[in-house]
Amino acid sequence: MRKLTLSKKILVVLISSIAFTILFSFFFIHYLYSELYIASIEDSIVYQGKRTASHYHYGELSDEIIEKIQWYNIVSEYEIIVVDNLEDLTSYFPYKINYETLVDASDRATLEKGSYVLKEGFVQELDREILGAIFPIKGENGLIGFIYIYVPLAAVQDVFRGSIPILLTIGSFFFLTLFLVVNQTWRSLFRPLQDLQQLSYEVSKGNYSNRVKSDRDDEIGQLTKAFNLMSLSLEQQEERKKEFSSNIVHELRTPLTYISGYTHVLKDKIYSSPEEAQSYLTTIEKETERLSKLITDLVELNHLQEELYTIDMQPIAIAQLLLDTITLFTIHITEKKLLLELNIEEELIMTGDPKRIQQIFYNTIDNAIKYSVTSGILVIELTKKRNFLQYRVTNDGILIDEEDIERLGDRFFRTDKARNRTTGGTGLGLSIVKEIIRLHNGTFEMTSDTARGTVVTIGLPGLSGDEKEEV
């Protein structure tokens, strides 16, 4: 069974609402007709009948009295019939009627008690409903006659004929307003949804550049904003994917070009001295190591991002681990004549993977040394801030643009646009660092300005007091 679309569902609701309104109007008009109009006629007939019958409570029903009543019938809006016996009623009617249908045994009993009887029925000759009442006339010796008062009821259209222009005006205004509201609702509600549907197909085909235009602040507006953000995110991911493909081709092609070129040189013996041949072999060795490191970093980053790597969580004397890592860079710090300043709280402990935490230290210190100016200052800090351990590396070297800071950590992104092969690395170091920090529920922040230099701040969860006692 085919499902109804949202627009059709709303259309069904609108049609149902209109149908309900019309049905309600019908019953309301019927109520006015039956409860108000007929009730008022009944009250009028009863009042007129009782009043007429009361004039003759103590007199006999003479011909003179009957003539007066008949004269009253002429000037009155009611049809009045006066008879001595109930059986004579049918002979005075201007239409055919069955006496037994008009007055049954229970009606006679009611009349004999002195009460009136209401009668209502359809008369074919008049093509109308008739509402009437039979009243007993009392004399000194009991009942002396009966008065029958009746009036043809006006049809519903006659009763409300004067209101028809007003009803038509109100109805026309109602439907015009409804049309405008529905039309505006349709446009404002379904146009963004139709655009969303169309652009969703475009997104499925790989076109992420289109956006849905909407100024709404309701749920539809929020949906379009979410869709636009999703399209923007997909577009950015697609651009990064293309950039990644281009970068990895470049990163792989460069060492392979060196290796291939120098291999042919050595194979064809296109060199002038053994020293020159040795330098070519050294270059091939370096590029092979570089290619191997690139592949290793790519595999490692993929494992971290896909969480294929199991983090070996254990208590770490993180201060000692940091000092051991700094020792590895003693020669590099000396060669660059850097002034090293340390601020390390020695008794800090955290839970983490020692190998991965040291990788964070190694990458950040390595970058700080590479991009420091000769005879510059290198500051390394490890302190406790509430329940977090704060690791900070500061250097006064090359400043990083703000737009580049936002992209640091993207695969193969490097701030040195010329891709200097001496300091550039593989462009994956910070990507790996950020993934390790994420797996340890830590935080990463980088700033770069002339006042403080380039500062990398990393927050890592520390052990609580109870956990330290257990350790």
N, C-alpha and C positions, 0 to 999 in steps of 0.2 A: 504494500500500500504506500502510495506516494505521500510524503510528509508535506504539511503546509509550511510555506515560507513565513517568515516573521511578518512581512507586509500583508500577506493574505490573512494571517491570524488577526492582525489589527483591523483589517477590513471587515472580517467576520464580527469582531467585537463592536465596531461602529454600526454595522447593519443591525445587529442584535439590539443595540442601544436604541436605534431609531424605531425598530419594530416594537420594542418594549414601551417606548414613549407613545407611539400611536395607540397601542393596546391600552395603555394606562389612560390616555385621553378618551378613548371609547368608553371605558368603564366609568370614567369620571363624568362624562356627559350623560351616560345612562343613569348614574347615581343622581345627578341634578334633576333629570326628568322624572325618575321614579320616586325619589325621596322628597324632593322639594316641590316640584310642580304638581304631581298627583296628590301629594299630601295636602297641599294648599287647597286643591279642588275638593278633596274629601271634607276638609274642615268647613269649607264654604257651603257645601251641600247639606252637611249635618246642621250647621247653624241655621240655614234657610228653612230646612225641613222642620226643625223643632219650633222655630219661630212661627211658621205657618200653622202647624198643628196646634200650637198653644192657644190660638185664637178661638178654637172650637172645642175646648174641653168641656164646656158646660152647655152647649147648644146642640140641637139636632142638625144633621147634615141636609139642609133644605136645598131646593133648586137655586134659591137666591144666593146661598153661601157658595154653592158650586160655581155659579156664574161669576161671583166676585173672584174666586180662586182662578178661574179661567182667564178673567181679565188681567189678573196679576201675572199670569203666565205670558201674556202678550207683552207686557212692559218689562218683564224680567229676562235675564240672560239664560235662565233655566227653563226646561220643559217640565211642566207640572201636570200631573194627572190625578184627579180625585175620583174615587170609586167607593161604592158601598161595600162591595165584596171583592176579595182578592181575585176571584175567578174572572171578574170583568176587566182586569188590567190589560190582558192581551188584546182585547177588542179596541182599545184606545191607542195602541202603539202604531206609529206610522211605518212600522216594519214588522216582519213576521218573527214571532218568538213562541217558544213552547212554554206553557204555563208551568208545567212540572219542572222544567229546567230553571225557570225564574224563581219559583218559590217552592222549596221542599218542606218536609215535615219539621225539620229543626228550625227553619225560618219562621214557619207559622207559630211554633211554640214561643219563639223569641218575641214576635209581634204581639201575641196574646198577653205576654207579660208587660207590654207597654214599651218595649225597646225597639229601636230601629234596626234595619238590616241593610248593609252595603252590598251592592252588586256591581260587577265589572265584567265586560265581555265584548267580543268583536261583532259588529253588525255589518253584514256584507253589503246591504243596501246603501249604507252611509260610508262604507269603506273606512270606518273609524272604530276605535275602541270607545265603548260607552261606559261611563261611570255614573251609577245611580244609587238611590237609597229609598227604602219603603218605610214610611212612618205611620204608626197607628193614630187615629183620631178618637179621643175619648169623649163619651157623653155621660149623662147622669146615670145611665143604666149600663155603662161599659163601653165597649168599642162600637162606634157608629160608622166608621169608614177608614179609608186608608189614603195616604198621599204618596204618590211616587214622583220623585224628582230625579231627573237625569240630565246629563250634559255630554255631548260628544267631546272626547278628548282631542286636543290638537296633536298632530304628529310631532315628532322630535324636531324635524326640520322647520315646522311652523313655530314651535316654541322658541327656537334659537335663530329664527330667520334674521332678526335684528342684529344678532351677534356675528353673523357670517362674515360681513366685511372686516370686523375686528379680528376674527379668528383667521381669516385669510391673510390679513396684514401681518399678524403675529407669526403665523406659520411660514409665510414667505421670508420674513426677517430671520426666523429661526433657521430655516434651511440655507439661506444665503450665508448667515454667520457660520453655520456648521460646515458649509462648503469651503469657506475661506480658512477656517481653523484646520480642517482636514488637509486642505491643499498645502497650507504653510507647514503643518506638522509633517506631512509626507516629504516635503522638500528638505526641511531641517533635520528630520530623523533619518530618512532613508538615503538621501544623497551621500552623506559621509559613509554610510554602510555600503552603498553600491561602489563608491570610490575605493573603500577598503577591500571589497571583494575583487575589483579589477586589479588593484595594485598588488594584492596577494598573489594573483596569477603571475604578475610581472616579477615579483620577488622569487617565485618558484622557478622562473626562467633565468634567474641570475641578474636581473636588473634591480639594483638597490637604490638608484638615484632619485626615484620619484617620491613625493611626499603628499600626504592627504592634507588639504587646507580646511581648517575648521577653527572657529573662534568660540566654540561652545565650552562651557565650564562644567557640564553635567557628565554623566557616565559615558555618553557617546564621545564627548570631547576628550575625556581621559583615555578612552580606547584609541582614538586617533593619535593622541600624543604618545601613547605606549607603542603604537605601530610605527610612528615616525622614528622614535628612539631605537626600536628594533631594526628598522631599515638602515638607520645611520650606523648602528653597531655592526650590522652585517656588511655594510659598504666599507667601513673601516677595516674590518677583518679581512675582507676580500683584497683591499689594497695592501694590507700587511702580508697577506698570503702571497700576492704577486711580488711584493718587495722581498719576502723571504726566499721565494724561488729564484729571483734574480740574484740575491746576495749569496745564496748557497752555491749557485752556478759559478759566481765570481770567486768565492772562497775556495772552491774545489779546482776551478780552472787554473788559478794562479800557481799553486804549488805543482800541479800536474804539468803545467807549461815549463816551469823551471826544471823539473825532473826529466821530462821528455827531451827538452833542448840540450841539457848538459849530458844526458845519456848518449845522445847522438854524437855530441862533440867528442866524448870519450871513446865511443865505439869507432868513430871514423878517425880518431887520433888527431883532431884539429886543435892542437895545443902546441905551444912552443917550448915548454919546459915541464919537468915533473912537478914543480911547485904549482904551476898553473893547473895541472891536472888534479893535484891534491885539493886546490881551492874549489874546483868544480865538484869533487866528491863531497867536500864539506858542505857545499850548498845543497847538493842532493840529499845529504843526511838531514840537514836542518829542515828542508821542505817536507821530507818524509815524516819527521817528528811533528812538524806543524800540522800536516794532513792527518796524522794519527790522533793528535790532540783534538783537532776539530771534530773528527768522527766520534771520539770518546765523549767530548762535551755534548754533542748532539744526542747521542744515545742516553747519556746521563740526564740531560734536561728533559728528554721525552719520558724517561722513567719517573722522574720527579713529578712532572705535570700530570701524567696518567696514574700516579700513585702506585706504580709497579714496584717501586723501591720501598722496602720495609725499614722504617726508622727504628734504630736500636736505642730505645730510650733507657737511660741510666743516669745516676747522679754524676755530675761533672764538677771537678774543682776548676771552674772556668777561668779564674785568675791565672792559675799556673799554666793552663792550656794556652791562654793568650800570650803569656811571657815566653813560652816555648816557641810559639809561632813568630813572635817578634825577633827571636834569636836567629831564625832562618834568614832574616833580611839584613843582618848586621853588615855584611859586605856591601850590599846595595846602598844602604844608608850612608856608609862611609864613603863610597865612591861618589855619591852625589853631595857629600858634605852637608847633610841635613842635620839640623838641631832637633833631637828627639826629646820630647817632653811626655812623661808618663804620669797618669793619675789613675792608679788601679787599686781598688779595695781587695785585699788579698784573700779574705775568707769567704768570698761569695761562692755559692753552690747553686746549680740549676739541674734540671732533668732534661736530657737531650741526647742526641747522637754525637759523641765526641768527634768522630771523623767529619761529620757534616758541619758541626759548629766551627771546627778548625778551618774548614773550607771557606766559611764566611770570613773569618779573620784573615786568611791568606789572600783571598781575592780583593778584599777592601784595602788592606795594607799595600798589596802589590800595585793596585791602581793609584793609590795616594802617592807612592814613591815615583811611579812612572810619570805622573803629571805634575809633580812638584818642580819648582825651579831650583837650580843649583844653589846651595847654601841657604835653602829655605827652612821653614819650621814644620815639623811633623808632630802633631799632638794625638796621643792615643789615650782614651779614658775608658774605664769600666767602673761604674758606680751603681748603687741601688736606689731606685726611685719607687717607694712603696713596695708593691709585690712584683715589680719588674726590674730586671737588670738592664741598665742603659750602657750600650757600647757605642763609643763615638770616635771617629777618625777625622782629623782636620788637617788640611794642608793649604799652603798659600800659593799654590801653583796656578795653572791655567784655569780661568773662570769658565763656567758652563752656562750657556744661554738657558733661559727659563723654559723655552719650548723644547729644548733638548733634554732637560731634566725630566719632563713628563714622559719622554720616550725611553729613558734609560731603563734597561731591563727587557726591552724588545729584542728579539733574536737578531743578532748581527748588527745591532745599532751601536755606532761608535761616534763619539763627539768629534773625532779628527776626520773631517770630511775627505781628506786626501788618502785615508786608510794607510797611514804610515805603518810599514810592516815591522818596524822596530818596537813601537809602543802600542800598536793597535790591538794585538791579541786576536782572538777569534770572534770577539763581539758577543760571546755567550756567558762571560763570567758573571755579570750582574743578573742575568736571567736566571742562572743557577742559584745565585745567592738569594734572590727574591723567593724562589720556589722552596728553598730550604727554610727560610724564615716563615713562609706560609705554613709549612708542615709542622713547625714548632709553635704555631699560633702567636707569632711575633709581629713586629711592626717595622716598616722601613721608611726613612725620610731622608731627603737630600736637599741641601740649600747651597747656593753659591753666590757670593757677593764680595765686593771689594773690602768691606769692613772685616769680615770674619774668614774669608777664603771659602774653600769648598768643604762642606761638613756633611758627613754621612752619619746618621743616627739610627741605631737599630735597637729595638726593645725586645727582650726575651723574657718569658715567664720565669721567675725565680722560685725557690723553695720557701714554704712557710716555716715558721718556727717549729711546729710539730714535726714536719717532714725532716727538718735538719736533725732533730733529736733521734729520729728513727735511723737516719743515715749514720 
